[in-house]
Amino acid sequence: MITVGIDLGTTFSLIGQINVHGVPALFPDFHDTNQFRTPSVAYVGPDGCLVGDVLEDMLEDEPEMNVIRFPKLQMGNQGEEAIVFKDHEEREWTAEAASALILKKLQKDAEAFTNDTIESCVIAVPAQFNDAQRRATRDAGKIAGLNVTKLVEEPVAAATYYGIDAKESEQTLFVYDLGGGTFDASILQTSPDGLYVLATEGSNKIGGKVFDEAIMNFIAQDFEQWHNINPLTDPATRMILRKFAEQVKIKLSKPGSGKVKKTLLLAGKAHDFLMTKSQFEKLIAPYIDASIEVCNKCLAGSALDWSLIDKVLLTGGSTLIPAVHDRINKETGKNANQIFMQQPHQAVAFGAAIIAADCAGGTEDDGNATVIQQIASYDLGMRIWNRETGAPDIKVLIKRNSPLPAKHTATFYTNREDQKRMVFELCQSREGDEGDTSLGHFAFQIDHPKKNYPLEITVEYDTEGLVKVTAYDPRTGKEIKQLMEDTQQDSGFSDIMRQREYLLNLRINE
């Protein structure tokens, strides 16, 4: 039986373990042992399921195929927004089920390489994932049939990998995590005991995917000026442009490469394309600036400034872009020895593998495990009516950046003699975000209705940032059974099992 760590990424996913030499290592693709990253793209058809590179290869010949791409960005969505794909039998696939396809492919790779089965796994998630998104990630593991022992935040995983050599000293580390579809900025304290998160900020509007789309739009606008056709309206042409845009980004990020010039065939018309490195950097500059704004908010949240940061760790494939380095150098004022990378593509998966081995091999009580103190990424509170403003408001019960686990209890009272239950709406919010995220309405029955009857409501974050709410009747000394009405947390066990049945009958990459 093996224990693995998984980086379930927006554009690429990886799986690894601690090998016999005690160091983290990735599992290769079942069909190509030189490939260690799986594109996070899937397809379900009458002949089974395709995931990763084999599907990308097929798309070159059949670009009109309806595929599932970037399911991570739709994790936790509800209603119609939760459906990312309909297969040949018109079955609806949620982001969780689509992600489970990717997880099953990774599982197949690992078990084929080791000739063993996966006993448990740790999955990395963005630090800025809310409760619904974290639960959806756990659900993806359930649908795939995996035993997910822990969710770990991606910056923490990357810092854990770095911490193999750094735990002996105490230092303040800033993790700049620019991935394919999300960006996280986190501040951690390293010590001989382990890692402690001090503050975190993030955005799902900054990443390599956004850089690719900026290049795609640049090409499309130029093409439309010449041919009066928008190539992005055709799905097949859009797929070609997406792949080419990624190639342009990679080439212009390499030393000595000043331009990309190529004749493209789009919508049946030839088009001469030219992009210089300066044009590329100008395109992505607003997004890099936005990432720096997130970094400064993270610093403010911990009452620190750049002068108090010992080292800046760059992780995520998009940090390989020289313009990112230059902007961070300018903003932080750090020297070359203070800004560094360690396997930016693999660091999260390596860190998740280390944490998975710790979870399987020991606990904090016996001194064998790495101590990791995560924090709340969002304010957690109840929606109330603000009498002063005459509008709804959020009463914060647990503030963001609070060390986890965190718990708060508040007493509420009925306002009628015949009131048989109390209903609360639990919300997550964060300053600067557009609105808040409702976790649903929680209803608690009252056995002996009476005006001003007290009810103690306890909300808490566990060590993974997942939310729990309970009620206690102080007069009877009993915990009141929790009812959830229209909650995101009650995503439906039957839906999970139904979509798991889909997977059990699918052949993946066969």
N, C-alpha and C positions, 0 to 999 in steps of 0.2 A: 504493500500500500504506500502511495506517495502523497506528499503535501505540496501544493503549488501556490504560486502567486500570479495574479492575472491583472494586466493593464488592459481594461476594456475601453479602447479609445474611440474617438470620433472617426478618424480616418484609418488608423491601424490598431490592431490588438496583438498582444504578446502574452506568452505564458512561460513561466520558468520555475525552477526549484533550486535548492541548495544541493550541489552535487557532492560526490564522494570526497572531494578535496576541501569541502567546507566553503565553497565560493558559489555565488549565484550564477546560473547558466540558463539560457533559453532553450526551449525545445524547437527543433526545426519542423518545417512543413512536411506532412506525410509523403507528398509527391515530389518535393524538391528540398533536399537536405541542406542546400545552400541558402535557403530562404527562412528567416526567423521572424518575419512580421507578416501578419495576416490582414489584408485590406478589409475594413469593416463594411463589407457589402455582401448581400445574400440574395438568392433567388429560389423560389419554390415553384416547381412545375410538375407535369405528369410523370416525369422520369426521376423525380426526387429533388434534392436540394443541392445547390452549389454555393460555396462560400469562399471568398478570398481570391487568390491569384488565378485559380482555374476559371473563375467567373469573369475576371477582368480580361483574360485571354479570349474567352468566348465573345465578350462584348465587342471586341475589335471586328469580328465577323458579323455579329448580330446586335448592332448598337440599339435596335428598337426594343430589346428585351426590357420588361418591366422589373426593375430590381429594387431592393431595399438598400438605401444608402443613408448614412449618418443617423441611425436610430437612437444613438446616445443623446442627441440634441432634443429628442421628443420624449425622453424618459419622464414619467410622472404626469403626462398630459391626460386629460379626462375627456370622456364623451367621444365625439367624432374626431377630435384632434389626437386621440390616442391610437387611431388606426393608421398604420403606415403602409399597409400593403394588403391587396386581395389576390389570392392565388387562383389557379386555374379552376378550382372548385368553388370560387367566390367566398372562401373562408377568410375571415378578417384576422389580420395579424397586428397585434399591438407592438409598441416599441420594445416592451419587455420580451415578448415572444421572438421578435426579430433578433434581439440581442442574444437570446438563448441559442439561436442557430449558430451564431458566431462562437459562443461558449462551447457548444457541442463539438464544433470543428476543432477548437483548441484542445478540448479534452481528448479527441481522437488522436491528434498529433502527439500529445504527451504520453498517452497509454500505448501507442504504437512504438514509440521510441524506447520506452522503458519496459515494455511487455508486462506492465503492471496496471493497477487501477488507482484512480484518484480517491483518496480517503477524505480529504478536506481541502478547502482553498480559501485564500484571502483575495478580495477584489478591491482594486483602487478606484476611488470616485473623486471627482473634482471637489475641492474644499467648499465651493459655493453651491453645491447641490443642496436643495432643501429636503424636507422630510419625505415628500412624495417621490422625489427623484431617487433618494437613497433606498426607499422601500421598493421602488420599481427595479432597482439594480439587484436587490436581494431576490425579488420575485423572478427575475431573469435566471438567476442561479437555480431556483427551485424548479422552474420549467425545464431547465437543462438537466435536472437530476443531480445537481452538485450540492455538496454540503458546504455552504458558505459560513465559515466560522467567524469571519470578521470583515467589516468594511473599513478601509483605511484611506485617508485623504491622500491624493496624489503628491502634493508637496511634502507631506510627512514621509511617504514611501521613498521619494527621491532623496530626502535628507537622511533617511535611515541607511540607504546605500552609501551615501557619503560618510555617514557616521561610523562605518566600519573602522576608519582610520582616525576619526576626529573625536570619538567619545572620551578619550583620555583627558581632554582639556575642556574648559568652559568657554564658550563663545556664543555670540549672537549671530545667527545666520538668517539671511534674507533669501527666500526661494522664489525665483522668477520662473514660473512654469507656463510656457507658451506652447500649447499643444495644437492639435489639428482643429479643434472647434471650441475650446474653452481656454480661459486664462485665469490663473490663480496667482496671487501674491500672498506669501505667508512669512511670518517672522517666527523663528524657533530659537529656543535656548538649548544648546548641547551641553551635556555634563557626563561624568562617568556613569551616572545612573541611566541615562537615556535622553530622550528628546521631549521638550515641552513647548507646545505651541502657544505663542503670546498673542498673535492677532492674525487675521486673514481677511482678504477681500477677493473678489473675483468678477468675471464677466463671461457670458456665453456669446458675446458678439465680437470677440477678438480671437484670432487663431489662423492657422495655415489655410483652412478652408476659405476664410474671408479674403486672404491674400490671393488665393487662386481665383476667386470670383471677381476680384478687382481686375486681374489680368484678363479674364474672360470678357468682362464688360468693355475693357479697353479695345480688345480685338473686335468685339461686336460693333462698337460705335464706328470704328474705322471701316469695317466691312460694309456697314449700312450706308456710310457716306459714299462709297464707291459703287455699290450694287443696289441700293435702295431695298435691301432685305435685312431683317433682323435674324441672324443665325440662331439666336437663343430660343426662338419659338419652336424650333424643331428638336424633339428629344434626342434623336440620334446625333445631330450636329452638336447639340449641347454637351453630350457625353464626350465627343471628340475634343471639344474645346476645353473641357474640364481636365482631361488627361494631358493635353498639350500645355495648359496653363501651369500645371504642377511641374512639368518638365522645364518650362521657362524659369519658374521660381527657383528650382534646384540649380539650374545652370548658372543663373545670375548671382547665386549665393556662393559660387566657388571662386577661389582666388584666380585672378588673371582673366576672368571672363567679363568682357565689357559690353557685349551685345548678343542678341539672338536674332538670327535672320533665317526665314524659311518661307517657302511657298506652300500655302494651305489650300486644300480642296474642301470648300464649305458650300453646302446647298448646291452642289453641282457647278460651282464657279471657283476659279483659281484666284487666290488672293496673296499678294506679297506682304509678309509680316516682318516688321522690324521693331524691336524694343531694346533700348539701351539700359544699362545698369542704373543710370540716373533717373530715367523714366520710371523704372520699377520701384526705386526707393521713394520717389515722389508719390507714387500710387499708394504705398503702404504706410507712409509717414503718419497720416492721421490715426491709424490703428496703433502704431507704436506709441504715439503721443498719448492715446487713450489708455494704453497699458501703464504708462508712467503715472497718469492720474490715479489709476487704481492702486499703484504702489504707494503713492503719497498718502492716500486715504488709509492704507494699511498701516503706514508709519504713524499717522495721527491717532489711529485706534489703539496703538500701544504706547503713545506718548514718547515716541522715539524720533530721531532724525538719522540721516545717512551717516553722520559722524559716529554714531553709536553702534553701527553695524560692522561686525568684524569681517564678514565675507558675504559675497553674493553668489549664490549657486544658480546657474542657468540650466534649465532642463526643459525637455520638449523639443521636437524636431525643428520647430520654427525659430529656435534660438540660434541655429546655425547661420542665419542670415546676418551678414556683416553689419547692416544698418541697425539691427537690434543691439549688437555689441556697442556700436558707436554711440547710440542714444543712451544706453545704460552708463557707459563710461562718462559721458558728459553730465548726466544727471547726478550720479553718485559721487563722482570725484575719486573713485577707488583706482588703485593701480592694478597692473596685470596680475599680481599675485593674490589680489583680493576678489577678483572676478574670475570664476572658473567653471568648467564643465567636467562632468564625468559620465560618459556614455549618455548623452541627452536623449537619444531615442529609447534606450533600454533602462534608464535609471529607475523609472517608476515600477516596471516589472521586476527588476532586481530587488528593489526595496520591499515590494509586496511578497516576494519569495522569502526574504529574510524574516519578515514579520510572520509569515505562515509557518516557517520552521520554528520560530519562537513559540507560537501558539500551540504547536503540536508537541514541542519538546519540553516545555516547562511553563511555569507561571511566575508571576511577580513575587509570590510568597516564597518560592524556593530559590530565588535569586538567579534563575537561568534566563528569564525573559527580558527583553528590552522594554524599559518603562516608556510608554508613550502617553503624553497628556495632551489630548486634543481639546478644542474649545468649541463653543456654540457659534455657528456661522450666521445665525439669524436671531433677532429678538423673538421671544415666544410670549404670546399673551392672549387675552380675551378681547373680543370686539364688544365695546360698550357704547352707550349713548352719552356723549359729552354735553352736559347741561349748559356749560358756559358758551360753547360754540354752536349748540343746537344741531350737531352733526355727529355721525358715527366716528369712533376713535378706537385706538388700540391701547388697552391697559397692559403694559409690559410687565410680565411676571419674572422672566429670566432674560437678562440682557445678553446681547451677542458678545462674543469674546470671553464669556464666563467659562472657567475650566469645567470639563466634563468628567464624571457625571454631575448634573446640576438639578436641583429640585426646589420648588417653591409651593407653599400652601397658602391659600387665601380663603376666607370665610364669606359666603354669600347667604342672603336671607330671602325667604319668600315674601311677596307683597300682598297676598290675598289669603283669606281663610280657607278657600276651597282649592288652593293651588296644589295639584297632585304631582307635579314634576317641575324641574328647572332645566332649561336648555341653554347651553353655552356654545359660542362659536370660537374655536381655537384658531389663531392666526400666527404665521411667521412673517416678519417684516424686517427691512433693512434700510437704513437711511440712504437716500439716493436712488433706490429702486422705484420702478413705476408700480405703485400700488403695493398690495400685500398678497400673501398666499393663504387662502383659507384651507385649514385642515379638516373642516367639516363641523357639523353641529352635533354636540354631545348631550344626550338627554338622560337625566337621572330621576328615577321614580322616588316619590316621597310617600312612605306608608301611612303617616299620620299628618295629613295636611293641617296647617295652622299658619296664621300670619306671623312673619318674622321668625319662621323656623330656620335654624342654621344648617348650612351644608358646607363642609370643608372640601374644597377642590384642590387637588394636588396635580401639578403639571411637572414633567421632568424630561430632561434629555439623558439618554444613556451614554455609554462611552463611545458609541458610534455616531452620535448625533441624531438618533431616532427618538421620536416623541411618544410619551405615554401620558395618559390622563386618568385619574381615579377620583372617586368621591367617597367621603366618610361622614357618617351621621354621628355627631358627637353625643347625641342624647341616647342613642341606642347602642353605641359602640360598634356598629356594623359598617362594613364597606358596602356601598351600594353598587349593584350591578350596573355596568356601563352599557348604554345603548347608543349606537352611532347612527345618525340620520344623514344620508347624502355625504358621507365623508370620503375623502380621497384615500384614507388609510384602508377603508373597506372596499378595496378594488375588486374583491370577489374571488374567494378561494376556488369556486367552481370554474371561473374563467382561467385561473392558473392551471388547474388540472386538465381542463379541456384543451388548452394550448399545449400542455405537456403531452397529451395524447397525440396531437399532430406530430410532434417531434419523434415520438416512439416509433411511428410508422414511416419515417423518412430515412432515405439513404442519403448521406451527406458526402459529396465529392466522390461518388462511386460511378 
